[in-house]
Amino acid sequence: VTLVVDNNKLTTLDDFTIEPRWRFHRLFIGEACVAAQLAVECSGMVYLLKIAFDEAQAGASPGLRAVAALIEALDEEPAVQQLTFVTGNRYQDVWRP
């Protein structure tokens, strides 16, 4: 399982800052992309906006695996203080790290 992180720094014209930072994460099993996440990072917080996955791979739990890989990757980024799922979801209910 490989997590590929594509980070796109967005500079606003108002304040010429690098925030917000848009993030697109993809999870691969072998050569196949089985899940993707869209997030935005601002002031030390990563807001996970959307998760999509290949339903044909649902038995492998690609959404949960993508979240686990994201948490591990964010642990290596000292600038990130928190991760929030923004919308209600069941990840917190079934999470067993």
Secondary structure, DSSP 8 states (H G I E B T S, - for coil): -EEEEEEEE---TTT----SEEEEEEEEETTEEEEEEEEEEETTEEEEEEEEE-GGGGGG-HHHHHHHHHHHHHHT-TT--EEE--S--SHHHH---
